[in-house]
Amino acid sequence: MSADDQRPANLAIDWTRCDGHGLCAALLPGSIRLDDWGYPVLDQARIAAAEPSDVKRAVSVCPALALRLTRGQ
């Protein structure tokens, strides 16, 4: 396993794709909240502590394909 594989993944939003459906916040309620306009606000510390399968599920079911996992810095 490389050093890159050991770093936690971060959740990123492609703002050009996000339509504010809010499904990600419903799937990760402790890690993502919605702003006043219905767009996600990420808490990276809580996302890193969340169950990885839950985070991957949120990425895979995003209707706008706006979520992606990136390796931590």
C-alpha positions, 0 to 999 in steps of 0.5 A: 500500500502506498502512502497515497492510499493511506491518506484519507479521501476528501469529498469534493463538489463540482460546483458546475454540476451541483443542482442542490438536490440535497441527496448527499445531505440526506445520506450523510446528515452528520457530515453535510448540511444544506445552506439556505439555497439547498446547496451542500456545505461539507464538514471534511473532518466529519466526512473523514470520520464517516463510514467510507462505504457511506461516503462512496454511496453518496458519491455514486448516487448523486443525480448530477454527478457532482461529488467526487473523492480526492486524496487528502493533502 
